[in-house]
Amino acid sequence: MSDICVIGTGYVGLVTGVCFADLGNRVYCLDINKERINKLQQNVMPIYEPGLDEIVERNVKAGRLFFTTIYSEALKNAEFAFIAVGTPSGVDGEADLQYVRNATEKIAEVVDHAVIVVNKSTVPVGTGDWVAEIISKKRGERKLDFSVVSNPEFLREGSAISDFMNPDRVVLGSLEKAAAEKVATLYASLRAPILITDLRTAEMIKYASNAFLATRISFINEIANICDELGADVREVADGMGLDKRIGRSFLDAGLGWGGSCFPKDVKALAHMAVLHNTQPQLLQAVMDINRNQRRRVVYHLRKVLGNSLSDKVIGILGLSFKPNTDDMREAPAVEIIHLLENEGAKIQAYDPQASENARKELPGIILCDDPYKMAEGADALVLATEWNEFKQLDFERIYRLMRTPVLVDGRNLWDSARLRKMGFTYFGVGQGNHAGRAANKEG
Ligand code: NAD
C-alpha cells in the first residue's frame, strides 16, 4: 500500500485517484474547486462516468479515499504526488501551463519529505524539466528530496475506469530510472506492458499517440467526402482497409470529426511546439483543417435539400456531448455545428441524455428538449451528432409524423439508410455516396 495524492479531480484525476484507492492504496484527491470537493464528500459525482459513483462509495467506506481542498492535508504523507490538472489551449494553440505551475508551486511549498512528483496532465515536451526547476527554485536552500516522472494518461471518457484498470501500456518517463520504477510498482497488479523512457520521450509519446489517432479520423473523413461524390461507401471501404493487419479497423469510422477535451488541444499544442522549433507541421495542419471542414458538411447537406437559406429553419440536434457515455461537451462537433447553423439564422432544438446541464450554460440560445420526440416536433431536419445507444432504435414512424420536413443527416452512420428512405425520409449519411446518386441506384 502506498500513500498517494492526486491533484485535480477532473476526468483524469478523479478516475486515477479512485482507481489507485481501489487497488489498495491510501489516496487523497485534491482540487481547488470547493464545489467539486463538497459534492464528492457527499458522494455526488461532479462528472458523468459510468461506474464511478460505486467505486467512490466503496473506497470511501473502506477508509482509503479522501477528498480535500487543503494541500497540506493531502500531501502530508504522500510518497507520490500526481498532477492531473487541466492543460487547456492558450491563445496561440500552446498548452496553458498555469494550473501545472500552481500545483507544482504548492507541492514545493508544502512537502517536507521525499516525494515523487508524477505528471499525468498532457504537457509540452520539456515540462518535466520545468517542473523540477520550479521546485528547486522555490525551495532554494531548503532542499527537497524529489524526482519528477512523466506518466501520460491514455484513458477515454465514457470507459475511463475500465481503461485505467486495463491499459494497453503504462508509459513512465524520468531522468531517474529508480523513480520511474517506483511508480511502476503502483501499476504492477494491472499486468500491462510498462515502458520506461526519459522524460521528454514520455511526454512526446502522449502527443504523438493523440495526433496519430486524430490523423486516422481525418484521413477516413477525407476518404468519406470523396466517396460521397464518387458513389462509393466509406463504411465498406473502412472494413476492406481494416482487414489488412498493417492498417487495422479502429479509428476508421467516418463522421463529423474528432472533438473532446484532448485531440483538438493536443494536436494544436504539438503543431505549436513544432513551429516554435522551426519545424513545419504540414500533416498536423491538414488534419486540423479537414476536421474543421467536416462540421461544415452538415450545412452543405442541409442546403442541398432545404435551399440556400436556412434562416428560420428548425433544426433538431440529437446528441451534444463529444461522444457517447460522457457529459463532456468540450469541442464537441455538435457545438460547432450548432454555431454554424445559428450563424445561418436557423433555430435549434436539441436533446442529449447526459449533457443538458452543461448545454444550458454553453448553448443558451437553443431549446433543450426532454426526449428525441419533443426535439423532432416541427423540425425541418434532424442531425445526429452523437451516437448514444438510445438513438439506435428510435420510433422513426413517429418522428416522420412529428417533423415538418422529413430530412435526416446521420452524422455517425448509425441508421439503416434503406429503411429510412423507404419510409419517405431524405437521408444523408457520411461517405455513403450521398451526392452521386448511388443510394438511389442501389436502394431503388
Ligand atoms: P478537467 O478540466 O476535467 O479537470 C481538471 C481539474 O483540475 C479541475 O477540477 C480543476 O479545478 C483542477 N485544478 C486546476 N488547477 C488546480 C490546482 N492548482 N490544484 C488543484 N486542482 C486544480 O481536466 P481533465 O479532462 O481531467 O484533464 C486533465 C489532464 O489530463 C489534461 O492535461 C488532459 O489533457 C489530460 N488527459 C485528459 C483525458 C480526458 O479524457 N479527459 C485523457 C488523457 C489525458
Boltz pocket constraint, residues with backbone or C-beta under 6 A from the ligand:
constraints:
  - pocket:
      binder: B
      contacts: [[A, 7], [A, 8], [A, 9], [A, 10], [A, 11], [A, 12], [A, 13], [A, 30], [A, 31], [A, 32], [A, 33], [A, 36], [A, 84], [A, 85], [A, 86], [A, 87], [A, 98], [A, 99], [A, 100], [A, 102], [A, 103], [A, 120], [A, 121], [A, 122], [A, 123], [A, 153], [A, 154], [A, 155], [A, 156], [A, 157], [A, 261], [A, 262]]
      max_distance: 6.0
